[in-house]
């Protein structure tokens, strides 16, 4: 608009842009992020119509990176502005001589991203991170909230115990002085860890075969088992069939497989 304003006697002009979203945004009347820029464009058009009577301005889309000479030149100038800096302020349109206004939505989004980064850094330096990263390295995340939202409270509690290691198996119970031994009471052959309970205990071979079949017939992946919605039904069925936690948790609710 600034370039057109510097000319005289212009009857028509076509502005080529390689961003279709920007073209669509010029026609939006509802306030949105960056709308002050489009308000300025509309005001510039009104000014041009006064200076160039009857002028017709069209905005058209041009494919990016397709060898169009004018578009390639515009890209070169844009890259030059990044490396060499902007033009002198007196040669810029008035709108660009000072910092652009921040929109409320952009500020909220930026602050949210900042908080997420701070929370993630705090989590990665916590004593629980090394324990949790084996089952879900992306924790904390919205993915986990989405995973547990449809679950009954008892199943959510069971899943969290498995993921954190704070589970009523002999190793943890012995650690918190609630059991005399950390040996598996079902097979008496090894420490009763989550890995032993889910993958190795011979006393649960029958239930484990069902788990194996219900998770696609492949080797059981604990991380996938504890983080994938499709495997949760098989996981809780396995726990029920072993009967290992029934005295502690009671009967688990039935989770219908989708």
Secondary structure, DSSP 8 states (H G I E B T S, - for coil): -HHHHTSSS--EEEEEES-HHHHHHTT--S--TTHHHHHHHHHHHHHHHHHSTT-EEEEEE--TTS--HHHHHHHHHHHHHHHH----GGGS-GGGGS-----HHHHHHHHHHHHHHHHHHHHHTSTTHHHHTTT-TT-SSHHHHHHHHTS-HHHHHHHHHHHHS--SSHHHHHHTTS-S--B-TTTSSSB--HHIIIII-GGGHHHHHHHHHHTTSS---HHHHHH-HHHHHHHHHHHHHHTTTHHHH-S-------
